[in-house]
Amino acid sequence: MRTPLVSIVVNNYNYGRFLHDAIESAINQIYSNVEVIVVDDGSTDDSREIISQYAEKGQVVPVFKENGGQASAFNAGFKVSRGEVIIFLDADDILLPHCVAKALEAWTPSCTKVQWRMALVDQEKKLLSRVWPPLYQPMLSGNLQDLVFRWCHYPTPPTSGNAFSRWFLESVLPMPEAEWRIDADSYLLILAATRGEIQSIDSILSLYRVHGTNLWFNEKGDQKKLERILKTDLKKEELVRAEGKRIGYSGRIGASPAVLKLRLFFCLQAPNKIEKLELTCNKIHLALNGVLASIFYPFGPGGWFGRAVKALWFVSVSILPSRWTKRWMQWAIAPIHQPSWLLRLLGLGGGVSVDAPTAKARGILGLITRLKGKYSRQSGGRNVQK
């Protein structure tokens, strides 16, 4: 059995309050052939002192650099890495102790990456009844190129839910640092699907921490975060178009319902933002594309009924007075505000189980609880819960 070296690259900026958890989860993997690299991107808190403590014990390779953003941290960490497989771990996330071992069971030298689901926890590491990607989205393996070209999207976790092959990273890194300063994982996730095959594990192998300052977890509809997401969607679309041109793809490149929903939201609520991005603010055109995407997009919840509800949303918000549809817009942009009756109607359960049917959510919670118990025992009492 091959035992390739795995490099876990922790990227950190002012996350000293979470950094211990991330580093401990990396160095306490049950798979032993691991090097842990911690890149500090110019932090001004106590992060560098924490990293130095681990470095003095020989447990991590420190990389201290001036602030340059996530892309520069990825580039710097990969440059000093030696592993055949590389995991980029955000400093506010946690790898479960068997993560690397399970990822290597699915990994092949020819794949671009292995991906898995992530459970969401709050800042105190208490479980939220949510999983990403959500349970209604299948974890697909193989060549996903057609999906990416059609939707600029496929079911994938963020940074800490992926293990990349070195040959793939060598082909796409260093990445443009100014362009991908705060969303470097999007660059890698898109290119992984256009440059080769992906292997997926339909299990939870890491934890995504929701703490209110996440750049991309947007529970309450903060408009500044929404603007960042909108800009990232545009960059991803440009990247997909460039990849299509590179390989001679001649088909239609479209957008997912979520992307079109966000563009319609800004067209109705802040058209000046749309104009600054040189996008057409034509609500009827956006609504029509949204209806078509809702019908044909293969990864939405609720089956055909859920697709019909999404299509109806695009129609209603585009033709009815905004004072009538304000609540519907809020529900669509910030899922935390969705009422329990709507969740039940869409077959998504109630309470906080927004992304999964209640029965499945209970099963996932039980699984995470068992995994966390194992983490606690193997890390000498450093429990996942405070």
N, C-alpha and C positions, 0 to 999 in steps of 0.2 A: 504494500500500500504506500502510495506517494504521500509525503508529508511536506508540502511546499511551505516556504516561509510566508507568513501573512503579516503585512504591515498595517497597523491601526493608526491612522493619522487623526489626532484630535485637534480640531481647529477651534481657537478660543479668542474671544474679544470681550473683556470685562465681564466674564461669567465666573469669577472666582467663587461665588456662592454655590455654584453647581459643579465646579471643576473636579473636586475630589471624587464625586460619584462617577463621572465619566472616566477618569483615569483608573479608578479602582475596577470598574467594570471591564476595562481593556486589559489590565494586567492579571485579572483573575479568571481568564478564560480557561476552560478545561483542556482546550487544545494548546499545547505548550510551545510550539514553534512560532512564536509571535514576537514581533518588535513593536513597541509603542513609541510613537513620535508625537510630541505635543508642540504645536505651532501657536505661539502667542502673537497676535496681530496688533501689537502696540497698545496693550491694555494699560489702563491707568488705575486699576484697583489692585488687589493683592494677588492677582493671578500669577505673576512672575515668581513671587516668593513660594507659592504652592508648587509650581512646576520645578523650581530649583530644589526643593526638598526631595522630590521623587528622583530628580536627576542625580543628586548626590548619592542616592542609594543604588544607582545604576539601573533603575526600573524604567526610565523613559529617556528618549533622546530629545533634548530641548532644542527648539528653534525660536529664537527671539528676533523679531523684526519690527520695523516701523509699520504703522497702520496703513494698510493698502486695500483692505476688503477681503471678502471670502475667496475670490478667485486667486488673489495673490497668496493667501494662506494655503490653498490647495496646491498651487504651483510649487511653493517653497517646501511643503511637506513631502510631496511626491519626489522632488529633486534629491532629497537625502534618503528616501526609502529604498529598501533592497528587496522587498517581497514580490513574489509572483502573483499574489492577490493583495489588493489594497482596499481597506475600508476607511472611508472618511467619516469620522464620528464628530458630530456637533457637540460642543462642550456642555450643552444643557440636556443632552440625551444620555441614554444608558443602554449598553449591550447586555443581554442576558448571558449567563456564563457558558451556555452551550452554543452561542451564536456562531462563532467561527467554525466549530466542529460540524454543525449542521449545514452551514453554507458550503463547506468543502465537500460534503457528501453529494451536493447537487452540482458543484462546479466542474466544468470541463475546461481543458486548456484552450479550446476553440471558442468558448462563449465570451461575450463582452462583459457580462456581469451576472451575478446571482442576486435576486431580490426576495424580500420577505415582508410580511405584515408587521406593523408597529402598533402597540397598544398605547393609548393616550393616558397620561397621568397629570395630576396638577403639580404645582411647584413643591408641594410637600411629598410628592411621589405617591399620592393616593390615587387609586384607579378611577378613571372616568370610563363610563360604559361605551367606549368608542374605540374603533380600530381603524387604522389607515394602511392601505386602501380599505374602504368600507366593505363589509362582508358581501354585499350584493354585487360587488365587482369581482370577477374571477381573476385569479393570479395566473396569467398566461405565460407559457414558455414557447420558445421557438423564434421564428422570424416574424417580427411585429412591424416590419417596415411599412406595409400597406396601411396599417392602422394609423401610424404616425403621419404619413402623408395625407391621409383622408381627414384626420381630426386634429393634428398637431398635439396628440395626447394618446396615452395608453395607461392602464392601471399600474401605477408605480408609487412606491413610498418616497419620501424625501431623503435627504442625505444619508442618515444613519440606518437606512433600511436596505443598503446595497453593498455588495462586494465586487469590485471591478478587477478584471484581468489586466496584468501589467502591459501586455502587448497592445490592448485597446487604449489605455491611458497614454502610452508612448506615441500613439498615432494622433491624439487630439490635444495633448498638453505640450507646452504651456498654453493655457487659454487666455484670450484677451482680458486683461485685468480691469480696465476701466469700464468696459461694456458689461461685464459680469461681476461687478463689485459685490453685490449683495444677493445674487441668486445663482451662484456658480453650479449648484446641483442641477438646475434646469438644463444647463449646457451639456453636462455629462449624461443626463437621463435621456435627452433627445438623441444625442449622437450614439449612445449605446444601442438604441433600437434601429438606427439607420445603418450602422456599421457592422452588425453581426447578430447572432442569436442570443437570446436572454433565457436564463433558467430561473424559474420561480419556485418558491417554497410557500405553501399555503399554511404557514404557521407564524406565530408571533415570536420574534427573536430579539426585539429591542423595544425600548420605551421612548416615546416622544413626550417631552415635558411641555405642558401648556402653562405659561406663567405670566401672560399679559403683555410681555414685550417681544414675543415671537414676531419675526418679520412677516411670516406668511400665514399663521393661524389667526384667522380674522373672525372671531365669534360674534363681535358686536357691531360689525359694519363700519369700523373706523375708516373715514374717507381717505386719509393719507395712505393707509395700508392698501386700500382698494386701488388707489392710483398706482402704487408700486406693482400690484398684481396685474393691472391693465398693461403697464409698460413691459412687464416680463412676458405677458402673453404675446405682445407684439414682437419682442426679441425672439421668442421661440418660433413664431411664425416665419420670421425672416431666416432663422437658422434652418428650418425645415425646407423652405424654398431654395436656399443655397445648396442643401443636400440633394434636393430633387434635381437641381440643375447639374450638380456634379455627376450624378449617375444617369442623367437623361430621362428622368421621370416626366411624363407628359399628362398625367391625370390631374383631376381637380384637387386643390389643397383647400380644405375647409377648416371650420372651427367647431369646437364642442358647444353644447348648449350653455355650459357655465360661462364660457368666454363671451358668447353672444348676449347672454343675460347681463353680464357686467357692462358691456358696451351700450346696451339699451338703457341700463340704469343711468350711466353718465350722459347719454344723449338726452334723457328726460330731466335729470336732476342737475347736471353741470355740463351743458353743451360746450362751454368754453374750454374745458379740459380735453374734450374730443377733438376740437378744432386745433388745439396746440399740438396734438399728436398726429395731425394731418389725416384724421379719419373722417369719413363721411357720416354726418349726423342725420341720417334719414331713418326715422323710427319705423316707417312702414317696411322699408327694405330690411332693416335689422329684425323686425318681428317676423317677416316671411322666412328669412333664413333660420331664425330661431325655431319656428314651427317645423320646418323640414329637418333641422338637426334634432329636435326633440323626438321626432318620429323614427329617424333612422339611426341615431346614436345608440350603439349596442350596450352601453354600460350604465344606464340609468336605473333607479329603483322603481319598484311597483309594476313591472311588466308593461303591458299595453295601456293599462289604466293610468299608471304613473306618467307614461309618455303623453297621454291625452291631457293630463292635468298641466304638464309643463307647456304643451302647445297652447292650451287655453290661457295660461299666464301671459305668454308673449302677445297673444291677440288682445287680451283685455287691457293690459297696461299701455298698449300702443294706440287704442282707440277711445278709451274712457278718460274722463277728466282726472287729472293727477290727484285731486283731493279724494277721489273714490278709491284709488289704487295705491295710496301711500302705504297702507298696512301690508298689502300684498308684496310691494317692493321690499319692505323691511324683512318680511319672512324669507324672501328669496335670497337676499344678500347676507343676512345674519341668521343662520339656522337656529340659534339659541332662542329666538323669539317665536319659532313655529309652535302653534298650539298643539296640545296632545291629540285633539280630534283630527287634525290634519295629518299628523304622523300615523295615527291608526288607519286613516283613510288610504294612505299611501303604502300601508303594510310595513311601516318602519317602527312600530311599537310606540311606547310612551315614555314619559319622564325624560331622562338625559340620553336615552338610547336612540339617538337621532339617526345613526348610520347603520343600524342593524335591527332585524326582527328581535323581539324580546327574548324568545327562547334561545336563539343563537347567541345573543349577548350574554345570557347567563352561562352558556357553555364556555364562551371565551373568557369570562370573568373567572370561572373555576380553573381554567387552564392557566391563566396568568397568576392566580393565587398560588397554585402548585409550583409554578416556575419561580415565583418570588421567594417561596419558602426554600427552594433549592439554592437560590442565590444567597439567601441569608446564611445557610449552613456552610456553603463553600467559601464564603468571604469572611469567615471567622467572626460572625456577628454583625458585620456591616450591613444592616438590613436595608432593603429597598424602601421601606417606610420608616420615617423618623418617629 
